[in-house]
């Protein structure tokens, strides 16, 4: 009897705390809007925005058009604009040769 109650309570706690919906993939526009409006930055956001390049600026223009932004939101816009530029430094061009080789000696 004494072990059933804690076990039952644990079961109900875990059943309620399990997320009810799976994660969905977000578009760059949804991601940029969330970052600017809420200030929430996730690790996956850099992957979503990082590959967009100049399209990030177009998306930001769509998101903020017709609104007046607070100083915090302006800082977030600049941060989002910097995300695709930071990703460009890590892109390798096809004609780059590797600096190492594997050889059987």
Buried (B, 14 or more C-beta within 10 A) or exposed (E): EEEEEEEEEEEEEEEEEEEEEEEEEBEBBBBBBBBBBEEEBEEEBBEBBBBBBEEBEEBBEEBBEEEEEEEEBEEBBEBBBEBBEEBEEEEEEEEEEEEEEEEEE
